[in-house]
Amino acid sequence: MIDELGIVSGPIVRPGTRTPGEADHAFRWPGAAAAGPGPGVVFAVLGPLEVWRGPGERVRIDQRKKRALLLTLLLHAGRWTSVEEMRLALWQDDAPRSAFGNIKTYLSELRHTLPTAAGDPAVPASIRAVGPRATVLRRPAGPGRIESRSGEYRLVVAPDEIDVVRFEQAAERGRVAARAGTPTQAAELFEQALGWWRGNAFDELPAEVGGAESLRLEEARWTVREALIDARIALGEHDQVLPALRALTVEYPTRERLWAQLLVALERSGRRAEALCEYRDLYQRLVTELGIEPGAELRRVHQQVLDPDRGWSRSSSEQTGTPAPLNRQ
């Protein structure tokens, strides 16, 4: 289980500032397999855009404008996207006079490049490759993947064809398992959820187009990371998560939940005095540098460390609570 958690020498990537190859902390989050995103997934956006026709068969889309156009359609997956929204994504305020014609050309090329949508009548029943373990459906290219109407286009995509949905589904199942008091299952599901990530989501789009969704997904990713640490603490792996928590609180000092988890892990490792010193130092830094005090959840965990005789009546997930930023007004 320690290997699954990744408490080994390895990289942690600060969003927008580092690459996966830059090792700087003793925590390695689970990562997606290099061979592909998994059965059924066609579009992978939790990192650089990838399109898959089938297991191990990647569709190459190298042209930057076409990648941005496809990402814009995926950003609005299942909904209509106007040509004006596409123009903004591709050129912002510096569009050429041929912009709308170029967009139509890119869409036409994508129609003939993208795997056909599941259930499309253009997919013949004969294109099945039967292997020793399973029957695999290869989806050919076809025009049914992108629909159009006056001035708008829509990507036809099933929810489970996008890695974002797979991530969110696994994360929700992990939360259900955590609430049910089954931390082993919760940890496995949280690791499964994190395994879909390969980098920053929608990072190839301009901030004014994909920034809000990218930030939403990054916060969801952090919530799952913290929930995974909670599950490991609940499994009694206090000592194993401590190096990671120390590194993370240095790298991300404004994530209050990480500090609460550090206090819990230290106290449960028999290092109560150390936990109290960590809180005291944090308190002084917050008051001096930001003019604020720790939030309610962190103060409550501190009180439980101060008075261990009261006991830890709830699971570590409940004790550390939801993440709250420290830069409050």
C-alpha positions as MATLAB code, in Angstrom:
seq = 'MIDELGIVSGPIVRPGTRTPGEADHAFRWPGAAAAGPGPGVVFAVLGPLEVWRGPGERVRIDQRKKRALLLTLLLHAGRWTSVEEMRLALWQDDAPRSAFGNIKTYLSELRHTLPTAAGDPAVPASIRAVGPRATVLRRPAGPGRIESRSGEYRLVVAPDEIDVVRFEQAAERGRVAARAGTPTQAAELFEQALGWWRGNAFDELPAEVGGAESLRLEEARWTVREALIDARIALGEHDQVLPALRALTVEYPTRERLWAQLLVALERSGRRAEALCEYRDLYQRLVTELGIEPGAELRRVHQQVLDPDRGWSRSSSEQTGTPAPLNRQ';
ca = [
       0.000    0.000    0.000;
       2.908    2.297    0.572;
       3.946    1.808   -3.056;
       0.424    2.669   -4.232;
       0.515    5.877   -2.242;
       3.878    6.676   -3.744;
       5.759    7.574   -0.567;
       9.055    7.275   -2.390;
      11.547    9.621   -3.917;
       9.737   11.219   -6.828;
       8.254   14.373   -8.312;
       5.452   16.608   -7.234;
       4.374   19.162   -9.786;
       3.325   22.636   -8.797;
       0.564   23.691  -11.204;
       1.911   25.807  -14.022;
       5.474   25.982  -12.713;
       7.151   22.591  -13.010;
       7.369   19.603  -15.290;
       6.839   15.985  -14.172;
      10.550   15.309  -14.573;
      11.604   17.818  -11.926;
      11.846   15.879   -8.681;
      11.635   18.131   -5.659;
       9.719   16.302   -2.930;
       9.361   12.859   -1.398;
       5.861   12.253   -2.674;
       4.830   10.791   -5.993;
       1.150   10.890   -6.892;
      -0.210    7.965   -8.905;
       0.062    8.601  -12.628;
      -1.720    7.424  -15.753;
      -0.256    4.468  -17.579;
       1.925    5.349  -20.536;
       0.106    2.863  -22.791;
      -3.107    4.878  -22.775;
      -5.910    6.189  -20.616;
      -7.908    2.995  -20.198;
     -10.721    1.116  -21.963;
     -13.421    3.289  -23.473;
     -11.710    6.646  -23.011;
     -11.368    8.561  -26.277;
     -10.526   12.088  -25.087;
      -7.948   12.800  -22.368;
      -7.735   16.430  -21.223;
      -6.252   16.045  -17.720;
      -2.877   16.949  -19.144;
      -1.815   17.577  -22.756;
      -4.686   16.716  -25.100;
      -4.736   13.088  -26.212;
      -7.204   11.316  -28.510;
      -7.439    7.531  -28.616;
      -9.054    5.359  -31.293;
      -8.684    2.241  -29.194;
      -6.358    0.662  -26.613;
      -2.805    1.593  -27.505;
      -3.831    3.407  -30.692;
      -3.428    7.143  -30.397;
      -4.769    9.655  -32.917;
      -2.177   12.294  -33.744;
      -3.407   15.884  -33.774;
      -0.284   18.006  -33.915;
      -1.466   21.345  -35.279;
      -1.860   23.795  -32.410;
      -4.998   25.497  -33.752;
      -6.781   22.199  -34.296;
      -5.865   21.067  -30.797;
      -7.218   24.310  -29.347;
     -10.408   23.945  -31.379;
     -10.973   20.386  -30.208;
     -10.259   21.385  -26.606;
     -12.847   24.160  -26.909;
     -15.432   21.631  -28.082;
     -14.449   19.318  -25.217;
     -14.709   22.197  -22.757;
     -18.366   22.463  -23.811;
     -18.773   18.713  -24.356;
     -22.351   17.888  -25.287;
     -23.276   21.574  -25.649;
     -23.294   23.855  -28.651;
     -20.260   26.096  -29.166;
     -20.522   29.220  -31.280;
     -18.036   30.060  -34.012;
     -17.268   33.259  -32.108;
     -16.230   31.238  -29.041;
     -13.960   29.187  -31.273;
     -12.426   32.337  -32.750;
     -11.667   33.623  -29.247;
     -10.038   30.339  -28.272;
      -7.848   30.238  -31.367;
      -6.840   33.879  -31.808;
      -8.213   35.938  -28.884;
      -8.282   39.548  -30.143;
      -5.888   38.998  -33.035;
      -7.933   36.911  -35.466;
      -7.062   37.044  -39.179;
      -9.680   37.975  -41.759;
      -9.802   34.320  -42.766;
     -10.575   33.149  -39.207;
     -14.057   31.767  -39.820;
     -12.970   30.038  -43.015;
     -10.015   28.540  -41.179;
     -12.313   27.278  -38.431;
     -14.494   25.490  -40.979;
     -11.402   23.893  -42.486;
     -10.167   22.725  -39.084;
     -13.595   21.302  -38.247;
     -13.723   19.424  -41.535;
     -10.292   17.943  -40.902;
     -11.234   16.967  -37.349;
     -14.387   15.269  -38.596;
     -12.234   12.979  -40.709;
      -9.631   12.438  -38.002;
     -11.605   11.816  -34.818;
     -12.853    8.333  -33.965;
     -16.531    7.928  -34.767;
     -18.900    8.283  -31.834;
     -20.073    5.076  -30.202;
     -23.362    3.967  -31.670;
     -22.832    5.926  -34.886;
     -24.397    4.031  -37.803;
     -21.180    4.616  -39.753;
     -19.417    2.051  -37.555;
     -19.675   -1.374  -39.222;
     -20.159   -4.376  -36.982;
     -17.193   -6.146  -38.572;
     -14.476   -3.918  -37.131;
     -13.779   -5.921  -34.036;
     -10.379   -7.287  -33.107;
     -10.788  -10.337  -30.894;
      -7.844  -10.842  -28.586;
      -7.048  -13.576  -26.074;
      -8.677  -11.669  -23.213;
     -11.316   -9.360  -24.611;
     -13.087   -8.048  -27.663;
     -11.872   -4.568  -28.546;
     -13.827   -2.164  -30.730;
     -11.715    0.129  -32.897;
     -13.601    3.268  -33.813;
     -12.766    4.534  -37.306;
     -12.883    8.137  -38.373;
     -16.293    9.491  -39.295;
     -18.298   12.683  -39.713;
     -20.802   11.856  -36.967;
     -18.512   13.027  -34.167;
     -19.068   16.774  -34.805;
     -22.592   18.091  -35.368;
     -23.465   21.516  -36.726;
     -26.291   23.998  -36.942;
     -26.422   27.677  -37.842;
     -23.208   29.242  -36.506;
     -22.662   26.540  -33.861;
     -20.987   23.154  -33.495;
     -21.187   20.348  -30.971;
     -18.921   17.415  -30.202;
     -20.814   14.150  -29.815;
     -19.238   12.445  -26.835;
     -20.453   10.011  -24.204;
     -19.598   10.978  -20.608;
     -17.377    7.950  -20.045;
     -15.317    8.787  -23.142;
     -13.704   11.743  -21.313;
     -11.106   11.261  -18.582;
     -12.568   14.151  -16.552;
     -15.742   12.160  -15.963;
     -13.789    9.034  -15.045;
     -11.781   11.080  -12.529;
     -14.903   12.601  -10.981;
     -16.699    9.249  -10.799;
     -13.790    7.521   -9.051;
     -13.401   10.465   -6.670;
     -17.079   10.352   -5.726;
     -16.945    6.589   -5.124;
     -13.911    7.211   -2.924;
     -15.820    9.794   -0.889;
     -18.702    7.346   -0.461;
     -16.260    4.682    0.752;
     -14.639    7.144    3.171;
     -18.017    8.114    4.629;
     -18.859    4.418    4.980;
     -15.740    3.875    7.090;
     -13.815    1.746    4.566;
     -10.503    3.602    4.185;
      -8.766    0.831    2.229;
     -11.371    0.999   -0.516;
     -11.404    4.795   -0.315;
      -7.631    4.988   -0.782;
      -7.764    2.675   -3.793;
     -10.489    4.764   -5.420;
      -8.724    8.049   -4.726;
      -5.544    6.638   -6.274;
      -7.588    5.489   -9.255;
      -9.003    8.993   -9.622;
      -5.571   10.628   -9.439;
      -4.248    8.152  -11.969;
      -6.170    9.927  -14.722;
      -4.033   13.046  -14.332;
      -0.959   13.610  -16.533;
      -0.509   17.377  -16.135;
      -2.642   20.524  -16.065;
      -6.150   20.390  -17.531;
      -7.001   22.562  -20.567;
      -3.558   24.136  -20.313;
      -3.380   24.592  -24.090;
      -6.301   27.034  -24.100;
      -6.053   30.766  -23.312;
      -6.799   31.572  -19.676;
      -9.917   33.544  -20.593;
     -11.332   30.445  -22.318;
     -10.265   27.452  -20.248;
      -8.930   29.065  -17.079;
     -12.039   28.738  -14.922;
     -12.518   25.048  -15.699;
      -8.805   24.387  -15.291;
      -8.855   25.950  -11.815;
     -12.016   24.033  -10.867;
     -10.448   20.741  -11.870;
      -7.148   21.541  -10.144;
      -8.997   22.246   -6.899;
     -10.912   18.987   -7.313;
      -7.591   17.228   -7.834;
      -6.215   18.750   -4.636;
      -9.309   17.721   -2.705;
      -8.752   14.112   -3.800;
      -5.054   14.288   -2.911;
      -5.946   15.452    0.572;
      -8.665   12.815    0.856;
      -6.092   10.165   -0.063;
      -3.856   11.378    2.769;
      -6.862   11.229    5.114;
      -7.491    7.628    4.079;
      -3.860    6.703    4.693;
      -3.971    8.316    8.124;
      -7.157    6.364    8.871;
      -5.263    3.185    7.909;
      -2.616    3.983   10.521;
       0.076    5.058    8.061;
       0.922    8.186   10.044;
       4.693    7.851    9.811;
       4.576    7.103    6.085;
       2.645   10.248    5.162;
       4.668   12.613    7.356;
       7.509   13.265    4.852;
       4.942   14.084    2.186;
       2.984   16.395    4.462;
       6.094   18.264    5.556;
       7.098   18.827    1.950;
       3.600   19.816    0.885;
       3.083   22.351    3.664;
       6.322   24.034    2.607;
       5.377   24.005   -1.072;
       1.714   24.949   -0.550;
       1.643   26.908    2.737;
      -1.842   28.359    2.159;
      -3.676   25.016    2.089;
      -5.080   24.777    5.596;
      -6.163   21.172    5.312;
      -2.579   20.042    4.766;
      -1.572   21.691    8.048;
      -4.451   20.020    9.873;
      -3.405   16.670    8.422;
       0.183   17.280    9.517;
      -0.956   17.920   13.096;
      -3.095   14.763   13.072;
      -0.283   12.621   11.659;
       2.245   13.955   14.173;
      -0.092   13.457   17.140;
      -0.972    9.927   16.091;
       2.719    9.144   15.604;
       3.330   10.044   19.253;
       4.910   13.408   18.427;
       2.448   15.672   20.187;
       5.028   18.289   21.208;
       6.204   18.542   17.611;
       2.620   19.020   16.417;
       2.126   21.864   18.895;
       5.368   23.520   17.732;
       4.234   23.312   14.112;
       0.944   24.999   14.988;
       2.662   27.699   17.031;
       5.074   28.498   14.192;
       2.248   28.596   11.651;
       0.155   30.818   13.906;
       2.998   33.309   14.274;
       3.649   33.405   10.520;
      -0.013   33.967    9.700;
      -0.422   36.772   12.199;
       2.856   38.444   11.249;
       2.779   38.038    7.459;
      -0.938   37.977    6.612;
      -2.612   39.506    9.636;
      -4.964   36.535   10.075;
      -5.359   33.581   12.412;
      -5.823   29.908   11.504;
      -9.337   28.917   10.468;
     -11.896   27.089   12.586;
     -11.005   23.569   11.414;
      -7.302   23.972   12.085;
      -7.993   25.545   15.490;
     -10.243   22.623   16.374;
      -7.581   20.079   15.423;
      -5.087   22.071   17.513;
      -7.412   21.882   20.507;
      -7.683   18.116   20.077;
      -3.892   17.855   20.042;
      -3.741   20.001   23.196;
      -6.285   17.812   24.970;
      -5.799   14.245   23.701;
      -7.839   12.864   26.616;
     -10.943   14.103   24.823;
     -10.131   11.594   22.089;
     -10.405   11.772   18.341;
     -14.087   11.074   18.104;
     -14.289   11.232   14.343;
     -12.299    9.932   11.408;
      -9.339   11.941   10.190;
     -11.318   12.935    7.104;
     -14.023   14.478    9.243;
     -11.517   16.066   11.600;
      -9.507   17.829    8.945;
     -12.609   18.916    7.075;
     -12.788   20.537    3.690;
      -9.819   22.503    2.386;
      -9.844   26.193    3.204;
      -7.363   28.789    1.985;
      -5.431   30.732    4.580;
      -5.501   34.039    2.708;
      -8.918   34.950    4.085;
     -10.031   38.543    4.463;
];
